[in-house]
Amino acid sequence: LSACDLPLGGRRVTAAANSVEAACPDCGVVSTRVHQRTRQKVKDLGVGGKDIELVIIKPRFLCSEAACARRTF
Ligand SMILES: [Zn+2]
């Protein structure tokens, strides 16, 4: 999505996961209902001798199965 230089050196790269559906790890029901999007930082990525901070924006889904104890995943 974007890339920018950080004030203390290094570079931040932001990417988004393109998942539109996922299966609940508890009940296995596939859901397309996005609850929210979370930002996950992946640190200590060195590319070509430069520090790279990778930020991945990924969806958190609502489980579609009413009887499932897990609400989001
Ligand atoms: Zn579930």
PDB file of the backbone (N, CA, C, O) and the ligand in Angstrom, with CONECT records:
HET     ZN  A 101       1
ATOM      1  N   LEU A   1       0.829  -1.213   0.000  1.00  0.00           N
ATOM      2  CA  LEU A   1       0.000   0.000   0.000  1.00  0.00           C
ATOM      3  C   LEU A   1       0.858   1.256   0.000  1.00  0.00           C
ATOM      4  O   LEU A   1       0.584   2.209  -0.730  1.00  0.00           O
ATOM      5  N   SER A   2       1.924   1.248   0.845  1.00  0.00           N
ATOM      6  CA  SER A   2       2.756   2.438   0.926  1.00  0.00           C
ATOM      7  C   SER A   2       4.111   2.084   1.507  1.00  0.00           C
ATOM      8  O   SER A   2       4.304   1.004   2.065  1.00  0.00           O
ATOM      9  N   ALA A   3       5.045   3.012   1.366  1.00  0.00           N
ATOM     10  CA  ALA A   3       6.380   2.859   1.942  1.00  0.00           C
ATOM     11  C   ALA A   3       6.888   4.250   2.291  1.00  0.00           C
ATOM     12  O   ALA A   3       6.694   5.196   1.527  1.00  0.00           O
ATOM     13  N   CYS A   4       7.549   4.379   3.463  1.00  0.00           N
ATOM     14  CA  CYS A   4       8.082   5.684   3.842  1.00  0.00           C
ATOM     15  C   CYS A   4       9.351   5.495   4.653  1.00  0.00           C
ATOM     16  O   CYS A   4       9.543   4.459   5.290  1.00  0.00           O
ATOM     17  N   ASP A   5      10.217   6.505   4.626  1.00  0.00           N
ATOM     18  CA  ASP A   5      11.441   6.481   5.419  1.00  0.00           C
ATOM     19  C   ASP A   5      11.096   6.866   6.855  1.00  0.00           C
ATOM     20  O   ASP A   5      10.266   7.747   7.082  1.00  0.00           O
ATOM     21  N   LEU A   6      11.733   6.206   7.825  1.00  0.00           N
ATOM     22  CA  LEU A   6      11.492   6.497   9.234  1.00  0.00           C
ATOM     23  C   LEU A   6      12.495   7.545   9.715  1.00  0.00           C
ATOM     24  O   LEU A   6      13.609   7.607   9.195  1.00  0.00           O
ATOM     25  N   PRO A   7      12.120   8.376  10.707  1.00  0.00           N
ATOM     26  CA  PRO A   7      12.993   9.457  11.175  1.00  0.00           C
ATOM     27  C   PRO A   7      14.344   8.956  11.698  1.00  0.00           C
ATOM     28  O   PRO A   7      15.348   9.653  11.550  1.00  0.00           O
ATOM     29  N   LEU A   8      14.392   7.784  12.298  1.00  0.00           N
ATOM     30  CA  LEU A   8      15.631   7.262  12.873  1.00  0.00           C
ATOM     31  C   LEU A   8      16.321   6.273  11.939  1.00  0.00           C
ATOM     32  O   LEU A   8      17.171   5.496  12.375  1.00  0.00           O
ATOM     33  N   GLY A   9      15.975   6.298  10.704  1.00  0.00           N
ATOM     34  CA  GLY A   9      16.563   5.384   9.729  1.00  0.00           C
ATOM     35  C   GLY A   9      15.654   4.207   9.473  1.00  0.00           C
ATOM     36  O   GLY A   9      14.740   3.934  10.251  1.00  0.00           O
ATOM     37  N   GLY A  10      15.897   3.532   8.415  1.00  0.00           N
ATOM     38  CA  GLY A  10      15.051   2.405   8.055  1.00  0.00           C
ATOM     39  C   GLY A  10      13.859   2.858   7.237  1.00  0.00           C
ATOM     40  O   GLY A  10      13.701   4.034   6.909  1.00  0.00           O
ATOM     41  N   ARG A  11      13.054   1.911   6.932  1.00  0.00           N
ATOM     42  CA  ARG A  11      11.930   2.177   6.052  1.00  0.00           C
ATOM     43  C   ARG A  11      10.745   1.336   6.506  1.00  0.00           C
ATOM     44  O   ARG A  11      10.907   0.174   6.880  1.00  0.00           O
ATOM     45  N   ARG A  12       9.567   1.922   6.473  1.00  0.00           N
ATOM     46  CA  ARG A  12       8.345   1.192   6.834  1.00  0.00           C
ATOM     47  C   ARG A  12       7.561   0.904   5.565  1.00  0.00           C
ATOM     48  O   ARG A  12       7.256   1.806   4.786  1.00  0.00           O
ATOM     49  N   VAL A  13       7.238  -0.377   5.371  1.00  0.00           N
ATOM     50  CA  VAL A  13       6.441  -0.811   4.230  1.00  0.00           C
ATOM     51  C   VAL A  13       5.115  -1.341   4.770  1.00  0.00           C
ATOM     52  O   VAL A  13       5.093  -2.206   5.645  1.00  0.00           O
ATOM     53  N   THR A  14       4.018  -0.817   4.244  1.00  0.00           N
ATOM     54  CA  THR A  14       2.692  -1.252   4.683  1.00  0.00           C
ATOM     55  C   THR A  14       2.022  -2.043   3.571  1.00  0.00           C
ATOM     56  O   THR A  14       1.950  -1.599   2.425  1.00  0.00           O
ATOM     57  N   ALA A  15       1.532  -3.231   3.933  1.00  0.00           N
ATOM     58  CA  ALA A  15       0.868  -4.104   2.965  1.00  0.00           C
ATOM     59  C   ALA A  15      -0.448  -4.584   3.569  1.00  0.00           C
ATOM     60  O   ALA A  15      -0.605  -4.595   4.790  1.00  0.00           O
ATOM     61  N   ALA A  16      -1.382  -4.974   2.729  1.00  0.00           N
ATOM     62  CA  ALA A  16      -2.667  -5.473   3.203  1.00  0.00           C
ATOM     63  C   ALA A  16      -2.881  -6.897   2.706  1.00  0.00           C
ATOM     64  O   ALA A  16      -2.656  -7.195   1.533  1.00  0.00           O
ATOM     65  N   ALA A  17      -3.316  -7.772   3.606  1.00  0.00           N
ATOM     66  CA  ALA A  17      -3.690  -9.122   3.202  1.00  0.00           C
ATOM     67  C   ALA A  17      -4.979  -9.035   2.403  1.00  0.00           C
ATOM     68  O   ALA A  17      -5.874  -8.271   2.763  1.00  0.00           O
ATOM     69  N   ASN A  18      -5.090  -9.801   1.324  1.00  0.00           N
ATOM     70  CA  ASN A  18      -6.268  -9.688   0.469  1.00  0.00           C
ATOM     71  C   ASN A  18      -7.278 -10.805   0.714  1.00  0.00           C
ATOM     72  O   ASN A  18      -8.064 -11.140  -0.173  1.00  0.00           O
ATOM     73  N   SER A  19      -7.258 -11.386   1.927  1.00  0.00           N
ATOM     74  CA  SER A  19      -8.208 -12.448   2.246  1.00  0.00           C
ATOM     75  C   SER A  19      -9.624 -11.884   2.293  1.00  0.00           C
ATOM     76  O   SER A  19      -9.863 -10.861   2.934  1.00  0.00           O
ATOM     77  N   VAL A  20     -10.556 -12.543   1.623  1.00  0.00           N
ATOM     78  CA  VAL A  20     -11.947 -12.105   1.677  1.00  0.00           C
ATOM     79  C   VAL A  20     -12.803 -13.104   2.449  1.00  0.00           C
ATOM     80  O   VAL A  20     -13.970 -12.837   2.735  1.00  0.00           O
ATOM     81  N   GLU A  21     -12.224 -14.250   2.783  1.00  0.00           N
ATOM     82  CA  GLU A  21     -12.923 -15.237   3.592  1.00  0.00           C
ATOM     83  C   GLU A  21     -11.893 -16.110   4.285  1.00  0.00           C
ATOM     84  O   GLU A  21     -10.749 -16.216   3.844  1.00  0.00           O
ATOM     85  N   ALA A  22     -12.320 -16.737   5.383  1.00  0.00           N
ATOM     86  CA  ALA A  22     -11.436 -17.634   6.110  1.00  0.00           C
ATOM     87  C   ALA A  22     -12.294 -18.608   6.902  1.00  0.00           C
ATOM     88  O   ALA A  22     -13.440 -18.313   7.243  1.00  0.00           O
ATOM     89  N   ALA A  23     -11.716 -19.785   7.192  1.00  0.00           N
ATOM     90  CA  ALA A  23     -12.433 -20.792   7.959  1.00  0.00           C
ATOM     91  C   ALA A  23     -12.095 -20.639   9.442  1.00  0.00           C
ATOM     92  O   ALA A  23     -10.928 -20.475   9.800  1.00  0.00           O
ATOM     93  N   CYS A  24     -13.097 -20.690  10.289  1.00  0.00           N
ATOM     94  CA  CYS A  24     -12.892 -20.612  11.735  1.00  0.00           C
ATOM     95  C   CYS A  24     -12.010 -21.791  12.178  1.00  0.00           C
ATOM     96  O   CYS A  24     -12.301 -22.932  11.820  1.00  0.00           O
ATOM     97  N   PRO A  25     -10.956 -21.545  12.936  1.00  0.00           N
ATOM     98  CA  PRO A  25     -10.082 -22.639  13.368  1.00  0.00           C
ATOM     99  C   PRO A  25     -10.754 -23.598  14.354  1.00  0.00           C
ATOM    100  O   PRO A  25     -10.269 -24.714  14.541  1.00  0.00           O
ATOM    101  N   ASP A  26     -11.839 -23.197  14.978  1.00  0.00           N
ATOM    102  CA  ASP A  26     -12.529 -24.080  15.934  1.00  0.00           C
ATOM    103  C   ASP A  26     -13.610 -24.922  15.267  1.00  0.00           C
ATOM    104  O   ASP A  26     -13.635 -26.140  15.439  1.00  0.00           O
ATOM    105  N   CYS A  27     -14.513 -24.284  14.502  1.00  0.00           N
ATOM    106  CA  CYS A  27     -15.650 -25.026  13.951  1.00  0.00           C
ATOM    107  C   CYS A  27     -15.511 -25.288  12.449  1.00  0.00           C
ATOM    108  O   CYS A  27     -16.218 -26.139  11.909  1.00  0.00           O
ATOM    109  N   GLY A  28     -14.619 -24.577  11.770  1.00  0.00           N
ATOM    110  CA  GLY A  28     -14.381 -24.820  10.349  1.00  0.00           C
ATOM    111  C   GLY A  28     -15.339 -24.114   9.415  1.00  0.00           C
ATOM    112  O   GLY A  28     -15.191 -24.217   8.197  1.00  0.00           O
ATOM    113  N   VAL A  29     -16.320 -23.397   9.949  1.00  0.00           N
ATOM    114  CA  VAL A  29     -17.269 -22.691   9.091  1.00  0.00           C
ATOM    115  C   VAL A  29     -16.573 -21.502   8.442  1.00  0.00           C
ATOM    116  O   VAL A  29     -15.884 -20.731   9.110  1.00  0.00           O
ATOM    117  N   VAL A  30     -16.760 -21.362   7.129  1.00  0.00           N
ATOM    118  CA  VAL A  30     -16.123 -20.267   6.385  1.00  0.00           C
ATOM    119  C   VAL A  30     -16.929 -18.988   6.591  1.00  0.00           C
ATOM    120  O   VAL A  30     -18.156 -18.979   6.484  1.00  0.00           O
ATOM    121  N   SER A  31     -16.222 -17.929   6.884  1.00  0.00           N
ATOM    122  CA  SER A  31     -16.874 -16.642   7.119  1.00  0.00           C
ATOM    123  C   SER A  31     -16.309 -15.589   6.183  1.00  0.00           C
ATOM    124  O   SER A  31     -15.120 -15.596   5.866  1.00  0.00           O
ATOM    125  N   THR A  32     -17.180 -14.677   5.741  1.00  0.00           N
ATOM    126  CA  THR A  32     -16.752 -13.515   4.957  1.00  0.00           C
ATOM    127  C   THR A  32     -17.042 -12.232   5.731  1.00  0.00           C
ATOM    128  O   THR A  32     -16.894 -11.133   5.198  1.00  0.00           O
ATOM    129  N   ARG A  33     -17.455 -12.377   6.990  1.00  0.00           N
ATOM    130  CA  ARG A  33     -17.845 -11.213   7.793  1.00  0.00           C
ATOM    131  C   ARG A  33     -16.619 -10.659   8.517  1.00  0.00           C
ATOM    132  O   ARG A  33     -16.123 -11.254   9.474  1.00  0.00           O
ATOM    133  N   VAL A  34     -16.146  -9.515   8.044  1.00  0.00           N
ATOM    134  CA  VAL A  34     -14.964  -8.907   8.652  1.00  0.00           C
ATOM    135  C   VAL A  34     -15.377  -8.130   9.904  1.00  0.00           C
ATOM    136  O   VAL A  34     -16.244  -7.258   9.847  1.00  0.00           O
ATOM    137  N   HIS A  35     -14.752  -8.453  11.020  1.00  0.00           N
ATOM    138  CA  HIS A  35     -15.041  -7.797  12.290  1.00  0.00           C
ATOM    139  C   HIS A  35     -14.252  -6.498  12.390  1.00  0.00           C
ATOM    140  O   HIS A  35     -14.804  -5.454  12.737  1.00  0.00           O
ATOM    141  N   GLN A  36     -12.971  -6.564  12.089  1.00  0.00           N
ATOM    142  CA  GLN A  36     -12.098  -5.387  12.112  1.00  0.00           C
ATOM    143  C   GLN A  36     -10.835  -5.738  11.361  1.00  0.00           C
ATOM    144  O   GLN A  36     -10.612  -6.892  10.994  1.00  0.00           O
ATOM    145  N   ARG A  37     -10.022  -4.743  11.140  1.00  0.00           N
ATOM    146  CA  ARG A  37      -8.722  -4.987  10.515  1.00  0.00           C
ATOM    147  C   ARG A  37      -7.642  -4.639  11.516  1.00  0.00           C
ATOM    148  O   ARG A  37      -7.690  -3.588  12.155  1.00  0.00           O
ATOM    149  N   THR A  38      -6.668  -5.522  11.651  1.00  0.00           N
ATOM    150  CA  THR A  38      -5.603  -5.325  12.624  1.00  0.00           C
ATOM    151  C   THR A  38      -4.289  -5.075  11.902  1.00  0.00           C
ATOM    152  O   THR A  38      -4.080  -5.529  10.777  1.00  0.00           O
ATOM    153  N   ARG A  39      -3.409  -4.343  12.576  1.00  0.00           N
ATOM    154  CA  ARG A  39      -2.078  -4.057  12.027  1.00  0.00           C
ATOM    155  C   ARG A  39      -1.063  -4.918  12.758  1.00  0.00           C
ATOM    156  O   ARG A  39      -0.952  -4.843  13.982  1.00  0.00           O
ATOM    157  N   GLN A  40      -0.338  -5.716  12.040  1.00  0.00           N
ATOM    158  CA  GLN A  40       0.691  -6.575  12.633  1.00  0.00           C
ATOM    159  C   GLN A  40       2.048  -6.128  12.133  1.00  0.00           C
ATOM    160  O   GLN A  40       2.278  -6.038  10.927  1.00  0.00           O
ATOM    161  N   LYS A  41       2.961  -5.844  13.079  1.00  0.00           N
ATOM    162  CA  LYS A  41       4.306  -5.418  12.708  1.00  0.00           C
ATOM    163  C   LYS A  41       5.238  -6.620  12.638  1.00  0.00           C
ATOM    164  O   LYS A  41       5.257  -7.456  13.541  1.00  0.00           O
ATOM    165  N   VAL A  42       5.994  -6.698  11.578  1.00  0.00           N
ATOM    166  CA  VAL A  42       7.028  -7.711  11.444  1.00  0.00           C
ATOM    167  C   VAL A  42       8.357  -6.969  11.489  1.00  0.00           C
ATOM    168  O   VAL A  42       8.664  -6.184  10.591  1.00  0.00           O
ATOM    169  N   LYS A  43       9.147  -7.215  12.532  1.00  0.00           N
ATOM    170  CA  LYS A  43      10.391  -6.462  12.717  1.00  0.00           C
ATOM    171  C   LYS A  43      11.595  -7.279  12.294  1.00  0.00           C
ATOM    172  O   LYS A  43      11.502  -8.458  11.953  1.00  0.00           O
ATOM    173  N   ASP A  44      12.739  -6.593  12.334  1.00  0.00           N
ATOM    174  CA  ASP A  44      14.028  -7.232  12.046  1.00  0.00           C
ATOM    175  C   ASP A  44      14.096  -7.813  10.648  1.00  0.00           C
ATOM    176  O   ASP A  44      14.684  -8.871  10.422  1.00  0.00           O
ATOM    177  N   LEU A  45      13.501  -7.119   9.739  1.00  0.00           N
ATOM    178  CA  LEU A  45      13.628  -7.517   8.339  1.00  0.00           C
ATOM    179  C   LEU A  45      14.737  -6.681   7.733  1.00  0.00           C
ATOM    180  O   LEU A  45      14.608  -5.461   7.635  1.00  0.00           O
ATOM    181  N   GLY A  46      15.794  -7.300   7.335  1.00  0.00           N
ATOM    182  CA  GLY A  46      16.860  -6.566   6.683  1.00  0.00           C
ATOM    183  C   GLY A  46      16.868  -6.917   5.211  1.00  0.00           C
ATOM    184  O   GLY A  46      16.956  -8.088   4.840  1.00  0.00           O
ATOM    185  N   VAL A  47      16.777  -5.906   4.382  1.00  0.00           N
ATOM    186  CA  VAL A  47      16.809  -6.147   2.942  1.00  0.00           C
ATOM    187  C   VAL A  47      17.915  -5.275   2.351  1.00  0.00           C
ATOM    188  O   VAL A  47      17.850  -4.048   2.428  1.00  0.00           O
ATOM    189  N   GLY A  48      18.909  -5.896   1.774  1.00  0.00           N
ATOM    190  CA  GLY A  48      19.999  -5.145   1.165  1.00  0.00           C
ATOM    191  C   GLY A  48      20.750  -4.275   2.159  1.00  0.00           C
ATOM    192  O   GLY A  48      21.236  -3.204   1.795  1.00  0.00           O
ATOM    193  N   GLY A  49      20.853  -4.723   3.426  1.00  0.00           N
ATOM    194  CA  GLY A  49      21.580  -3.963   4.438  1.00  0.00           C
ATOM    195  C   GLY A  49      20.769  -2.850   5.069  1.00  0.00           C
ATOM    196  O   GLY A  49      21.286  -2.140   5.932  1.00  0.00           O
ATOM    197  N   LYS A  50      19.518  -2.669   4.673  1.00  0.00           N
ATOM    198  CA  LYS A  50      18.665  -1.627   5.252  1.00  0.00           C
ATOM    199  C   LYS A  50      17.639  -2.263   6.174  1.00  0.00           C
ATOM    200  O   LYS A  50      17.159  -3.366   5.913  1.00  0.00           O
ATOM    201  N   ASP A  51      17.300  -1.552   7.272  1.00  0.00           N
ATOM    202  CA  ASP A  51      16.265  -2.033   8.179  1.00  0.00           C
ATOM    203  C   ASP A  51      14.900  -1.766   7.563  1.00  0.00           C
ATOM    204  O   ASP A  51      14.597  -0.651   7.139  1.00  0.00           O
ATOM    205  N   ILE A  52      14.099  -2.796   7.523  1.00  0.00           N
ATOM    206  CA  ILE A  52      12.757  -2.677   6.971  1.00  0.00           C
ATOM    207  C   ILE A  52      11.758  -3.089   8.043  1.00  0.00           C
ATOM    208  O   ILE A  52      11.869  -4.165   8.630  1.00  0.00           O
ATOM    209  N   GLU A  53      10.783  -2.222   8.291  1.00  0.00           N
ATOM    210  CA  GLU A  53       9.684  -2.565   9.198  1.00  0.00           C
ATOM    211  C   GLU A  53       8.471  -2.833   8.319  1.00  0.00           C
ATOM    212  O   GLU A  53       7.991  -1.946   7.613  1.00  0.00           O
ATOM    213  N   LEU A  54       7.986  -4.056   8.372  1.00  0.00           N
ATOM    214  CA  LEU A  54       6.838  -4.437   7.559  1.00  0.00           C
ATOM    215  C   LEU A  54       5.579  -4.410   8.420  1.00  0.00           C
ATOM    216  O   LEU A  54       5.536  -5.034   9.480  1.00  0.00           O
ATOM    217  N   VAL A  55       4.568  -3.698   7.972  1.00  0.00           N
ATOM    218  CA  VAL A  55       3.281  -3.644   8.663  1.00  0.00           C
ATOM    219  C   VAL A  55       2.250  -4.293   7.756  1.00  0.00           C
ATOM    220  O   VAL A  55       2.049  -3.866   6.620  1.00  0.00           O
ATOM    221  N   ILE A  56       1.599  -5.333   8.272  1.00  0.00           N
ATOM    222  CA  ILE A  56       0.580  -6.036   7.483  1.00  0.00           C
ATOM    223  C   ILE A  56      -0.786  -5.738   8.091  1.00  0.00           C
ATOM    224  O   ILE A  56      -1.015  -5.961   9.280  1.00  0.00           O
ATOM    225  N   ILE A  57      -1.674  -5.238   7.267  1.00  0.00           N
ATOM    226  CA  ILE A  57      -3.050  -4.997   7.713  1.00  0.00           C
ATOM    227  C   ILE A  57      -3.858  -6.212   7.296  1.00  0.00           C
ATOM    228  O   ILE A  57      -3.992  -6.504   6.108  1.00  0.00           O
ATOM    229  N   LYS A  58      -4.400  -6.919   8.287  1.00  0.00           N
ATOM    230  CA  LYS A  58      -5.133  -8.136   7.940  1.00  0.00           C
ATOM    231  C   LYS A  58      -6.491  -8.172   8.623  1.00  0.00           C
ATOM    232  O   LYS A  58      -6.662  -7.624   9.713  1.00  0.00           O
ATOM    233  N   PRO A  59      -7.450  -8.818   7.980  1.00  0.00           N
ATOM    234  CA  PRO A  59      -8.805  -8.832   8.529  1.00  0.00           C
ATOM    235  C   PRO A  59      -8.943  -9.818   9.680  1.00  0.00           C
ATOM    236  O   PRO A  59      -8.289 -10.860   9.708  1.00  0.00           O
ATOM    237  N   ARG A  60      -9.805  -9.470  10.624  1.00  0.00           N
ATOM    238  CA  ARG A  60     -10.215 -10.387  11.688  1.00  0.00           C
ATOM    239  C   ARG A  60     -11.684 -10.681  11.420  1.00  0.00           C
ATOM    240  O   ARG A  60     -12.496  -9.763  11.315  1.00  0.00           O
ATOM    241  N   PHE A  61     -12.023 -11.961  11.310  1.00  0.00           N
ATOM    242  CA  PHE A  61     -13.370 -12.352  10.893  1.00  0.00           C
ATOM    243  C   PHE A  61     -14.254 -12.691  12.085  1.00  0.00           C
ATOM    244  O   PHE A  61     -13.779 -13.111  13.140  1.00  0.00           O
ATOM    245  N   LEU A  62     -15.551 -12.495  11.884  1.00  0.00           N
ATOM    246  CA  LEU A  62     -16.562 -12.948  12.845  1.00  0.00           C
ATOM    247  C   LEU A  62     -16.962 -14.364  12.459  1.00  0.00           C
ATOM    248  O   LEU A  62     -17.243 -14.620  11.288  1.00  0.00           O
ATOM    249  N   CYS A  63     -16.996 -15.287  13.410  1.00  0.00           N
ATOM    250  CA  CYS A  63     -17.455 -16.637  13.116  1.00  0.00           C
ATOM    251  C   CYS A  63     -18.950 -16.604  12.812  1.00  0.00           C
ATOM    252  O   CYS A  63     -19.725 -15.975  13.533  1.00  0.00           O
ATOM    253  N   SER A  64     -19.354 -17.296  11.724  1.00  0.00           N
ATOM    254  CA  SER A  64     -20.751 -17.289  11.291  1.00  0.00           C
ATOM    255  C   SER A  64     -21.599 -18.333  12.005  1.00  0.00           C
ATOM    256  O   SER A  64     -22.826 -18.316  11.908  1.00  0.00           O
ATOM    257  N   GLU A  65     -20.940 -19.245  12.725  1.00  0.00           N
ATOM    258  CA  GLU A  65     -21.674 -20.329  13.402  1.00  0.00           C
ATOM    259  C   GLU A  65     -22.122 -19.849  14.794  1.00  0.00           C
ATOM    260  O   GLU A  65     -21.296 -19.559  15.660  1.00  0.00           O
ATOM    261  N   ALA A  66     -23.435 -19.775  14.984  1.00  0.00           N
ATOM    262  CA  ALA A  66     -23.969 -19.254  16.242  1.00  0.00           C
ATOM    263  C   ALA A  66     -23.583 -20.116  17.432  1.00  0.00           C
ATOM    264  O   ALA A  66     -23.439 -19.611  18.545  1.00  0.00           O
ATOM    265  N   ALA A  67     -23.412 -21.437  17.203  1.00  0.00           N
ATOM    266  CA  ALA A  67     -23.128 -22.344  18.321  1.00  0.00           C
ATOM    267  C   ALA A  67     -21.637 -22.392  18.660  1.00  0.00           C
ATOM    268  O   ALA A  67     -21.252 -23.048  19.628  1.00  0.00           O
ATOM    269  N   CYS A  68     -20.799 -21.717  17.890  1.00  0.00           N
ATOM    270  CA  CYS A  68     -19.352 -21.761  18.114  1.00  0.00           C
ATOM    271  C   CYS A  68     -18.961 -20.810  19.248  1.00  0.00           C
ATOM    272  O   CYS A  68     -19.456 -19.687  19.342  1.00  0.00           O
ATOM    273  N   ALA A  69     -18.071 -21.290  20.094  1.00  0.00           N
ATOM    274  CA  ALA A  69     -17.644 -20.476  21.236  1.00  0.00           C
ATOM    275  C   ALA A  69     -16.686 -19.358  20.822  1.00  0.00           C
ATOM    276  O   ALA A  69     -16.559 -18.342  21.506  1.00  0.00           O
ATOM    277  N   ARG A  70     -16.016 -19.568  19.687  1.00  0.00           N
ATOM    278  CA  ARG A  70     -15.071 -18.537  19.214  1.00  0.00           C
ATOM    279  C   ARG A  70     -15.844 -17.488  18.442  1.00  0.00           C
ATOM    280  O   ARG A  70     -16.544 -17.812  17.483  1.00  0.00           O
ATOM    281  N   ARG A  71     -15.728 -16.253  18.843  1.00  0.00           N
ATOM    282  CA  ARG A  71     -16.477 -15.184  18.192  1.00  0.00           C
ATOM    283  C   ARG A  71     -15.717 -14.607  17.005  1.00  0.00           C
ATOM    284  O   ARG A  71     -16.310 -14.327  15.964  1.00  0.00           O
ATOM    285  N   THR A  72     -14.401 -14.428  17.156  1.00  0.00           N
ATOM    286  CA  THR A  72     -13.602 -13.852  16.078  1.00  0.00           C
ATOM    287  C   THR A  72     -12.318 -14.642  15.900  1.00  0.00           C
ATOM    288  O   THR A  72     -11.864 -15.328  16.816  1.00  0.00           O
ATOM    289  N   PHE A  73     -11.748 -14.542  14.734  1.00  0.00           N
ATOM    290  CA  PHE A  73     -10.480 -15.213  14.449  1.00  0.00           C
ATOM    291  C   PHE A  73      -9.769 -14.471  13.329  1.00  0.00           C
ATOM    292  O   PHE A  73      -8.675 -14.865  12.924  1.00  0.00           O
TER     293      PHE A  73
HETATM  294 ZN    ZN A 101     -16.347 -20.932  14.750  1.00  0.00          ZN2+
END
